[in-house]
């Protein structure tokens, strides 16, 4: 399992905001953690259940499945770009998009949508359920 520090540091390296051998300072770490929590909460709210719980410390273990690490790191880089006034590379943008789509597919396979078959239907020609009035036409 990855740590918050590993993901946030990677995101800032992908963005080019920190040197590959440089440790994050406290301010960069706090900024990245705030953005990480906001991004993952938004994903959860949009129906991509990963079991996210907010993190507070760089040493915390990521509360997401390991297969989400790459998508999170690349998308976090995009999320942090405006704060650092850096235009992300085309490769980072492409990998972020690809990773998010793969993660969405993984979540859909894990928890597929199902069609509710208990909606009333009409009996005969000209009859049917009117969704606007919630009644039979």
C-alpha positions as CSV (number, residue, x, y, z in Angstrom):
1,X,0.0,0.0,0.0
2,X,1.3,3.4,-0.9
3,X,1.6,6.3,1.5
4,X,0.1,9.7,1.0
5,X,3.6,11.1,0.7
6,X,4.5,8.8,-2.2
7,X,1.4,9.8,-4.2
8,X,1.7,13.6,-3.5
9,X,5.4,13.7,-4.2
10,X,4.9,11.8,-7.4
11,X,2.2,14.1,-8.5
12,X,4.3,17.2,-7.9
13,X,7.3,15.5,-9.7
14,X,5.0,14.7,-12.7
15,X,4.0,18.3,-12.8
16,X,7.6,19.5,-12.6
17,X,7.0,21.4,-9.4
18,X,9.7,19.6,-7.4
19,X,12.9,18.0,-8.3
20,X,13.0,14.2,-8.4
21,X,15.5,14.0,-5.5
22,X,13.8,16.8,-3.5
23,X,11.5,16.1,-0.5
24,X,8.3,18.1,-0.2
25,X,8.3,20.9,2.2
26,X,5.4,21.2,4.7
27,X,3.6,23.8,2.6
28,X,3.7,21.8,-0.6
29,X,2.7,18.7,1.3
30,X,-0.3,20.4,2.9
31,X,-1.4,21.9,-0.4
32,X,-1.2,18.5,-2.1
33,X,-3.1,16.7,0.7
34,X,-5.9,19.3,0.5
35,X,-6.2,18.8,-3.2
36,X,-6.0,15.0,-2.9
37,X,-8.8,14.9,-0.4
38,X,-11.0,17.3,-2.5
39,X,-10.4,15.3,-5.7
40,X,-11.1,11.9,-4.2
41,X,-14.2,13.1,-2.3
42,X,-15.5,14.5,-5.7
43,X,-14.8,11.2,-7.4
44,X,-16.7,9.4,-4.6
45,X,-19.6,11.9,-4.9
46,X,-19.7,11.2,-8.6
47,X,-20.3,7.5,-7.9
48,X,-16.8,6.2,-8.2
49,X,-16.7,4.3,-4.9
50,X,-13.1,3.7,-3.7
51,X,-13.8,3.8,0.0
52,X,-12.1,7.1,0.3
53,X,-11.5,8.6,3.8
54,X,-9.8,11.9,4.1
55,X,-6.1,11.7,4.9
56,X,-4.2,14.2,7.1
57,X,-0.6,13.2,7.3
58,X,2.0,12.4,4.6
59,X,2.7,9.1,6.5
60,X,-0.9,7.9,6.2
61,X,-1.6,4.9,4.1
62,X,-3.7,5.7,1.0
63,X,-7.3,4.7,1.7
64,X,-7.8,3.6,-1.9
65,X,-7.1,0.4,-3.8
66,X,-3.5,0.1,-5.0
67,X,-4.7,0.0,-8.6
68,X,-5.9,3.5,-8.2
69,X,-2.5,5.0,-7.3
70,X,-1.4,5.8,-10.8
71,X,-4.7,7.5,-11.8
72,X,-4.7,9.4,-8.5
73,X,-1.1,10.6,-9.0
74,X,-1.6,11.8,-12.5
75,X,-4.9,13.5,-11.9
76,X,-3.6,15.1,-8.7
77,X,-0.8,16.6,-10.9
78,X,-3.5,18.2,-13.1
79,X,-5.4,19.4,-10.0
80,X,-2.3,21.0,-8.6
81,X,-1.2,22.7,-11.9
82,X,-3.1,26.0,-11.4
83,X,-1.7,26.4,-7.9
84,X,1.8,26.1,-9.1
85,X,1.1,28.0,-12.4
86,X,2.5,25.2,-14.4
87,X,1.1,23.8,-17.7
88,X,1.2,20.0,-17.4
89,X,2.7,18.1,-20.3
90,X,0.6,16.4,-22.9
91,X,1.8,13.1,-21.6
92,X,0.7,13.8,-18.1
93,X,-2.7,14.9,-19.4
94,X,-3.1,11.8,-21.5
95,X,-2.0,9.4,-18.7
96,X,-4.4,11.2,-16.3
97,X,-7.3,10.8,-18.6
98,X,-6.4,7.1,-19.4
99,X,-5.9,6.3,-15.7
100,X,-9.2,7.9,-14.7
101,X,-11.1,6.1,-17.4
102,X,-9.5,2.8,-16.4
103,X,-10.4,3.4,-12.8
104,X,-14.0,4.2,-13.7
105,X,-14.2,0.9,-15.7
106,X,-12.8,-1.0,-12.8
107,X,-15.3,0.5,-10.4
108,X,-18.2,-0.3,-12.9
109,X,-17.1,-3.9,-13.3
110,X,-16.8,-4.2,-9.5
111,X,-20.2,-2.7,-8.8
112,X,-22.3,-2.9,-12.0
113,X,-25.3,-0.7,-12.5
114,X,-28.6,-2.7,-12.6
115,X,-31.8,-1.8,-14.3
116,X,-34.9,-1.6,-12.0
117,X,-37.6,-3.7,-13.6
118,X,-40.4,-2.8,-11.2
119,X,-41.5,0.3,-13.1
120,X,-45.2,0.1,-14.1
121,X,-46.0,-0.2,-17.8
122,X,-49.1,0.3,-19.9
123,X,-51.4,-2.4,-20.9
124,X,-52.4,-1.9,-24.5
125,X,-52.1,0.6,-27.3
126,X,-51.9,4.3,-26.3
127,X,-51.3,3.5,-22.7
128,X,-48.1,3.9,-20.8
129,X,-46.5,5.4,-17.7
130,X,-46.3,9.2,-17.8
131,X,-43.0,10.1,-16.0
132,X,-44.1,13.7,-15.6
133,X,-47.3,13.0,-13.8
134,X,-46.4,9.7,-12.3
135,X,-49.6,8.1,-13.6
136,X,-50.9,5.9,-16.4
137,X,-51.9,7.8,-19.6
